[in-house]
Amino acid sequence: MGRSGLQLSALSFGSWVTFSNQLDEDLATECLRAAYEGGVNFFDNAEVYARGESERVMGQSLRKLGWRRSSYVVSTKFFWGLNKGANERNTLNRKYLLESMEASLERFGLSHVDLVFCHRSDPATPIEETVLAMHDLVARGKTHYWGTSEWSASEFREAWDFADRWHLHRPVVEQPQYNLLHRERVEEEYGPLYRDLGMGTTTWSPLASGLLTGKYLNGIPEGSRAMLKGYEWLQKDLVDPANTEKVRRLLAVAESVGCTLAQLAIAWCVKNPNVTTVITGASRPSQVTENLRALDVLPKLTGDVMARIDAALVG
């Protein structure tokens, strides 16, 4: 993971949207099992996912599976909060971070998580306060590493510089959105951070919320993510005519390579050398297995195929 010593599988498994909303504990357990047996060692979560229930479900599944704690990596994220108090939402102040960590570990049923992300930046809290709080979480053994999610390059560098100056635990990883339709931040803005600071990345939404599976080419099907309560905001991009045309052209490339569009999209993300791991999601074990087969597509992404992918995205 960047210049840290932590080793993450090229593909990882996340619980956003699915755990508790679409998967009960039994199905979540089977999806985790399929991922782990397929070589995945990193499982991503967040306090806000299903308002804490995602952490609880994952924790119950991990206990049921009985894996060695040292054999897997678990993350969570803080910012949005679960309550409406002044120090309980949309903040990265010290009180919120330390108290949220304790509540998260209780839901997981774990003594520690391996990664903690600041889920968004907080302009209302001094960066020094946030960095000191995250340093303390590492120093107290509540987590091994910390990072950010969807922070700007300048915000990440400011946090890193402060931590470095005062010999504190520095942020070592960023979790940005990255897919064929969302590229600028990972490919351009973060460039100096990879080179100068050795920042790792755990990228999310490789399928653009399902758009890059091709299942939305004829509208939004019943039972899909965009039909879930609270996720209606996804619908605009999923049925955007320009995006639909790009997906149709990408589908032709995938067919010529001999894989699904989803596998092509995931493999394309993995191919970027600055991507540590690509977080995938699934609502059933067979989908986990299908996504993992994206690694078989990597050798097929020749210069010619990559050029055809870029051409399909023009217009």
Secondary structure, DSSP 8 states (H G I E B T S, - for coil): -TTSS----SEEEE-TTTBTTTB-HHHHHHHHHHHHHTT--EEE--TTGGGGHHHHHHHHHHHHHT--GGG-EEEEEESS-SS-STTSSS---HHHHHHHHHHHHHHHT-S--SEEEESS--TTS-HHHHHHHHHHHHHTTS-SEEEESS--HHHHHHHHHHHHHTT-----EE--B-BTTB-HIIIIITHHHHHHH--EEEEB-TTGGGGGGTTTTTS--TTSGGGSTT-GGGHHHHT-HHHHHHHHHHHHHHHHHTS-HHHHHHHHHHHSTT-SEEEE--SSHHHHHHHHGGGGTGGG--HHHHHHHHHHT--
